[in-house]
Amino acid sequence: MRRVAPAVVFVATFAVFAPLLGAGFLNLDDDSNLVRNPHWRGLSGANLAWMWTRVSPFYSPLGVTENERPVLAHEVLAVFERTGFTVSTQYLSGLAYRYVASQRARLLLPVYNFIDAVVFGLGFMERLRPFVLTVGTKR
């Protein structure tokens, strides 16, 4: 049984994603923003300073523009309800990170995990938790 469950998950996952094997890669702006960008190589002082210059793709003279702001759970809920769904939302925290690519950021993971577990574990902080799951069922 221990070997059957992973095999079932693998087959089910493959069946779901198999139609995508023939699809091409959609390269929107990774090439210019990440691959060929010499400033996007770590968290040095110079790299962090570049992120706030006018040539950075992260810079906006308006601050956060409409297409850059986070999608809020109540906005998703409203859209789903308007289209005939019964919606429920779960706010999650305490999902401890174990690894990130940057060695410097990896040093901060215990601090982040602690803050996430202690601060966002409090009931009144529920709507500020880092992960939001919104589930809808068609009426």
Backbone as CSV, one residue per row, in Angstrom:
resi,resn,N_x,N_y,N_z,CA_x,CA_y,CA_z,C_x,C_y,C_z
1,MET,0.834,-1.208,0.000,0.000,0.000,0.000,0.868,1.257,0.000
2,ARG,2.046,1.206,0.660,2.909,2.386,0.729,3.418,2.789,-0.649
3,ARG,3.543,1.820,-1.553,4.026,2.119,-2.898,2.890,2.447,-3.857
4,VAL,1.715,2.026,-3.510,0.562,2.256,-4.388,0.121,3.718,-4.336
5,ALA,0.062,4.314,-3.152,-0.419,5.696,-3.013,0.420,6.677,-3.832
6,PRO,1.761,6.667,-3.737,2.536,7.595,-4.583,2.317,7.341,-6.073
7,ALA,2.158,6.076,-6.451,1.926,5.765,-7.864,0.585,6.322,-8.330
8,VAL,-0.436,6.221,-7.486,-1.752,6.760,-7.825,-1.681,8.277,-7.969
9,VAL,-0.972,8.931,-7.045,-0.822,10.391,-7.119,-0.078,10.774,-8.393
10,PHE,0.976,10.040,-8.716,1.739,10.326,-9.935,0.865,10.176,-11.178
11,VAL,0.139,9.084,-11.277,-0.708,8.837,-12.453,-1.803,9.895,-12.559
12,ALA,-2.418,10.236,-11.440,-3.479,11.256,-11.456,-2.915,12.612,-11.872
13,THR,-1.761,12.974,-11.315,-1.137,14.251,-11.671,-0.759,14.271,-13.146
14,PHE,-0.183,13.189,-13.620,0.188,13.111,-15.034,-1.043,13.233,-15.928
15,ALA,-2.115,12.560,-15.549,-3.345,12.612,-16.349,-3.895,14.030,-16.433
16,VAL,-3.818,14.759,-15.339,-4.338,16.126,-15.321,-3.478,17.056,-16.173
17,PHE,-2.143,16.911,-16.070,-1.254,17.850,-16.748,-0.759,17.370,-18.112
18,ALA,-1.098,16.163,-18.539,-0.639,15.633,-19.828,-1.009,16.526,-21.017
19,PRO,-2.194,17.139,-21.040,-2.513,18.006,-22.187,-1.544,19.182,-22.346
20,LEU,-0.846,19.544,-21.286,0.072,20.682,-21.358,1.411,20.319,-21.974
21,LEU,1.695,19.032,-22.156,2.988,18.622,-22.703,3.216,19.167,-24.109
22,GLY,2.158,19.360,-24.857,2.292,19.890,-26.209,2.295,21.401,-26.272
23,ALA,2.055,22.049,-25.168,1.992,23.513,-25.143,3.393,24.103,-25.107
24,GLY,3.549,25.251,-25.702,4.833,25.943,-25.681,4.981,26.769,-24.421
25,PHE,6.214,27.209,-24.178,6.485,28.047,-23.019,6.086,29.475,-23.350
26,LEU,5.351,30.100,-22.460,4.904,31.472,-22.653,5.912,32.399,-21.988
27,ASN,6.770,32.997,-22.786,7.825,33.856,-22.277,7.366,35.307,-22.360
28,LEU,6.811,35.802,-21.273,6.291,37.167,-21.281,7.419,38.184,-21.137
29,ASP,8.092,38.179,-19.997,9.160,39.152,-19.796,10.316,38.582,-18.977
30,ASP,10.338,37.272,-18.772,11.409,36.675,-17.981,12.773,36.944,-18.596
31,ASP,12.834,36.890,-19.912,14.112,37.058,-20.588,14.722,38.428,-20.296
32,SER,13.946,39.481,-20.471,14.491,40.829,-20.276,14.581,41.215,-18.806
33,ASN,13.643,40.777,-17.996,13.649,41.180,-16.585,14.557,40.339,-15.708
34,LEU,14.729,39.061,-16.037,15.487,38.184,-15.151,16.757,37.625,-15.775
35,VAL,16.639,37.008,-16.921,17.777,36.279,-17.496,18.897,37.218,-17.926
36,ARG,18.571,38.253,-18.684,19.608,39.157,-19.210,19.823,40.388,-18.328
37,ASN,19.240,40.429,-17.177,19.351,41.593,-16.306,20.475,41.384,-15.294
38,PRO,21.583,42.126,-15.417,22.714,41.932,-14.500,22.423,42.378,-13.068
39,HIS,21.398,43.185,-12.870,21.074,43.675,-11.532,20.311,42.648,-10.707
40,TRP,19.798,41.635,-11.369,18.961,40.629,-10.703,19.828,39.428,-10.340
41,ARG,20.818,39.647,-9.499,21.754,38.581,-9.141,22.080,38.620,-7.656
42,GLY,21.096,38.544,-6.813,21.350,38.487,-5.380,20.756,39.648,-4.627
43,LEU,21.131,39.737,-3.367,20.582,40.762,-2.479,21.671,41.696,-1.963
44,SER,22.636,42.025,-2.820,23.682,42.962,-2.398,23.073,44.357,-2.273
45,GLY,23.793,45.249,-1.641,23.311,46.621,-1.486,23.038,47.284,-2.822
46,ALA,23.924,47.062,-3.792,23.751,47.668,-5.121,22.504,47.101,-5.805
47,ASN,22.279,45.808,-5.666,21.101,45.197,-6.296,19.818,45.698,-5.655
48,LEU,19.795,45.805,-4.338,18.601,46.305,-3.658,18.345,47.768,-4.007
49,ALA,19.417,48.562,-4.108,19.252,49.968,-4.473,18.689,50.094,-5.888
50,TRP,19.135,49.231,-6.808,18.641,49.269,-8.185,17.138,49.027,-8.240
51,MET,16.622,48.173,-7.352,15.201,47.845,-7.382,14.312,49.064,-7.183
52,TRP,14.859,50.143,-6.604,14.052,51.337,-6.349,14.373,52.472,-7.314
53,THR,15.159,52.175,-8.378,15.440,53.199,-9.371,14.352,53.182,-10.437
54,ARG,14.356,54.205,-11.258,13.321,54.323,-12.288,13.472,53.301,-13.411
55,VAL,14.626,52.679,-13.568,14.799,51.694,-14.644,14.367,50.300,-14.206
56,SER,14.130,50.102,-12.934,13.714,48.794,-12.428,12.274,48.512,-12.831
57,PRO,11.959,47.254,-13.199,10.562,46.928,-13.502,9.667,46.997,-12.263
58,PHE,10.265,47.091,-11.082,9.501,47.177,-9.841,9.140,48.613,-9.479
59,TYR,9.683,49.579,-10.205,9.452,50.979,-9.880,8.164,51.479,-10.519
60,SER,7.422,52.241,-9.774,6.257,52.916,-10.312,6.166,54.290,-9.665
61,PRO,6.067,55.359,-10.448,5.958,56.679,-9.849,4.656,56.835,-9.062
62,LEU,3.704,55.952,-9.291,2.420,56.024,-8.602,2.390,55.159,-7.348
63,GLY,3.493,54.493,-7.049,3.469,53.524,-5.955,2.971,52.209,-6.508
64,VAL,2.044,51.596,-5.856,1.488,50.336,-6.333,0.356,50.643,-7.301
65,THR,0.500,50.186,-8.533,-0.529,50.433,-9.533,-1.595,49.342,-9.462
66,GLU,-2.670,49.526,-10.176,-3.809,48.613,-10.132,-3.431,47.177,-10.470
67,ASN,-2.542,47.000,-11.454,-2.184,45.637,-11.848,-1.087,45.039,-10.976
68,GLU,-0.564,45.782,-10.014,0.503,45.272,-9.154,0.039,44.967,-7.734
69,ARG,-1.098,45.457,-7.356,-1.508,45.300,-5.971,-1.977,43.875,-5.695
70,PRO,-1.888,43.450,-4.467,-2.346,42.099,-4.135,-3.857,41.954,-4.358
71,VAL,-4.273,40.774,-4.725,-5.693,40.486,-4.855,-6.199,40.162,-3.454
72,LEU,-7.193,40.882,-3.013,-7.710,40.701,-1.664,-8.815,39.655,-1.651
73,ALA,-8.873,38.898,-0.569,-9.825,37.792,-0.470,-11.265,38.266,-0.639
74,HIS,-11.612,39.429,-0.071,-13.001,39.875,-0.181,-13.349,40.272,-1.622
75,GLU,-12.338,40.686,-2.418,-12.595,40.996,-3.821,-12.859,39.715,-4.616
76,VAL,-12.076,38.676,-4.336,-12.293,37.386,-4.995,-13.669,36.857,-4.626
77,LEU,-14.012,36.955,-3.352,-15.307,36.500,-2.863,-16.437,37.219,-3.597
78,ALA,-16.323,38.529,-3.761,-17.370,39.306,-4.433,-17.528,38.894,-5.888
79,VAL,-16.414,38.662,-6.585,-16.475,38.257,-7.993,-17.151,36.902,-8.116
80,PHE,-16.757,35.957,-7.269,-17.350,34.621,-7.326,-18.837,34.662,-6.987
81,GLU,-19.214,35.442,-5.986,-20.632,35.509,-5.609,-21.474,36.138,-6.711
82,ARG,-20.929,37.156,-7.382,-21.667,37.791,-8.486,-21.899,36.825,-9.647
83,THR,-21.024,35.847,-9.798,-21.165,34.896,-10.903,-21.876,33.620,-10.491
84,GLY,-22.497,33.618,-9.314,-23.337,32.504,-8.912,-22.667,31.403,-8.125
85,PHE,-21.647,31.722,-7.378,-20.974,30.726,-6.553,-21.260,30.963,-5.076
86,THR,-21.310,29.890,-4.322,-21.288,29.978,-2.870,-19.820,29.858,-2.480
87,VAL,-19.316,30.815,-1.736,-17.874,30.918,-1.521,-17.528,30.807,-0.040
88,SER,-16.413,30.141,0.231,-15.851,30.147,1.583,-14.358,30.447,1.475
89,THR,-13.815,31.083,2.480,-12.414,31.481,2.477,-11.743,30.972,3.742
90,GLN,-10.551,30.427,3.579,-9.729,29.979,4.698,-8.428,30.771,4.684
91,TYR,-8.013,31.246,5.829,-6.760,31.977,5.954,-5.774,31.071,6.689
92,LEU,-4.623,30.812,6.075,-3.664,29.870,6.641,-2.401,30.570,7.116
93,SER,-1.849,30.056,8.185,-0.524,30.466,8.637,0.139,29.252,9.251
94,GLY,1.395,29.397,9.628,2.100,28.300,10.266,2.639,27.280,9.288
95,LEU,2.680,27.619,8.000,3.285,26.728,7.015,4.783,27.036,7.006
96,ALA,5.537,26.328,7.792,6.953,26.635,7.992,7.760,26.410,6.722
97,TYR,8.475,27.441,6.311,9.379,27.313,5.174,10.636,26.591,5.628
98,ARG,11.135,25.706,4.802,12.355,24.964,5.121,13.518,25.377,4.233
99,TYR,13.225,25.919,3.052,14.313,26.231,2.125,13.918,27.382,1.208
100,VAL,14.874,28.249,0.952,14.793,29.248,-0.112,16.153,29.263,-0.791
101,ALA,16.213,29.718,-2.022,17.445,29.637,-2.797,18.566,30.516,-2.238
102,SER,18.243,31.678,-1.763,19.254,32.607,-1.274,19.781,32.177,0.098
103,GLN,21.110,32.080,0.225,21.683,31.701,1.518,21.405,32.752,2.585
104,ARG,21.443,34.020,2.198,21.181,35.086,3.175,19.736,35.037,3.665
105,ALA,18.818,34.857,2.727,17.406,34.773,3.118,17.154,33.522,3.936
106,ARG,17.890,32.461,3.653,17.730,31.216,4.403,18.041,31.413,5.884
107,LEU,18.952,32.331,6.183,19.276,32.617,7.581,18.094,33.235,8.320
108,LEU,17.220,33.908,7.585,16.068,34.574,8.195,14.830,33.686,8.296
109,LEU,14.883,32.502,7.714,13.710,31.628,7.746,13.225,31.314,9.154
110,PRO,14.093,30.983,10.107,13.575,30.730,11.456,12.843,31.932,12.042
111,VAL,13.333,33.133,11.760,12.672,34.342,12.258,11.303,34.491,11.608
112,TYR,11.258,34.324,10.269,9.981,34.424,9.570,9.004,33.370,10.074
113,ASN,9.461,32.138,10.198,8.586,31.050,10.651,8.064,31.317,12.054
114,PHE,8.906,31.872,12.916,8.477,32.197,14.280,7.398,33.287,14.261
115,ILE,7.658,34.360,13.518,6.678,35.461,13.435,5.366,34.953,12.850
116,ASP,5.467,34.142,11.809,4.274,33.606,11.171,3.460,32.772,12.150
117,ALA,4.131,31.923,12.913,3.422,31.036,13.842,2.848,31.790,15.039
118,VAL,3.622,32.716,15.592,3.194,33.393,16.825,2.213,34.535,16.535
119,VAL,2.602,35.434,15.660,1.786,36.626,15.418,0.519,36.282,14.635
120,PHE,0.673,35.563,13.524,-0.483,35.294,12.680,-1.319,34.128,13.187
121,GLY,-0.842,33.446,14.221,-1.637,32.398,14.848,-2.733,32.954,15.735
122,LEU,-2.640,34.229,16.093,-3.652,34.870,16.933,-4.950,35.047,16.144
123,GLY,-6.059,34.831,16.792,-7.361,34.873,16.125,-7.656,36.166,15.404
124,PHE,-7.335,37.304,16.035,-7.672,38.584,15.413,-6.775,38.911,14.221
125,MET,-5.711,38.145,14.012,-4.814,38.350,12.873,-5.184,37.457,11.688
126,GLU,-6.296,36.721,11.806,-6.654,35.740,10.790,-6.671,36.312,9.377
127,ARG,-7.304,37.433,9.179,-7.448,37.984,7.824,-6.146,38.561,7.271
128,LEU,-5.105,38.603,8.076,-3.803,39.096,7.619,-2.813,37.961,7.388
129,ARG,-3.265,36.732,7.497,-2.374,35.590,7.320,-1.851,35.534,5.887
130,PRO,-0.663,34.940,5.710,-0.001,35.017,4.409,-0.621,34.183,3.290
131,PHE,-1.401,33.169,3.614,-1.982,32.329,2.573,-3.498,32.357,2.675
132,VAL,-4.141,32.528,1.530,-5.595,32.597,1.482,-6.094,31.571,0.469
133,LEU,-7.005,30.739,0.909,-7.644,29.774,0.013,-9.109,30.157,-0.115
134,THR,-9.555,30.347,-1.336,-10.949,30.676,-1.589,-11.540,29.551,-2.437
135,VAL,-12.627,28.974,-1.946,-13.253,27.842,-2.613,-14.691,28.219,-2.969
136,GLY,-15.076,27.917,-4.195,-16.428,28.235,-4.628,-17.137,27.027,-5.182
137,THR,-18.453,26.964,-4.915,-19.295,25.908,-5.453,-20.422,26.572,-6.228
138,LYS,-20.618,26.141,-7.464,-21.664,26.739,-8.308,-23.033,26.440,-7.708
139,ARG,-23.864,27.492,-7.586,-25.212,27.328,-7.030,-26.121,26.681,-8.019
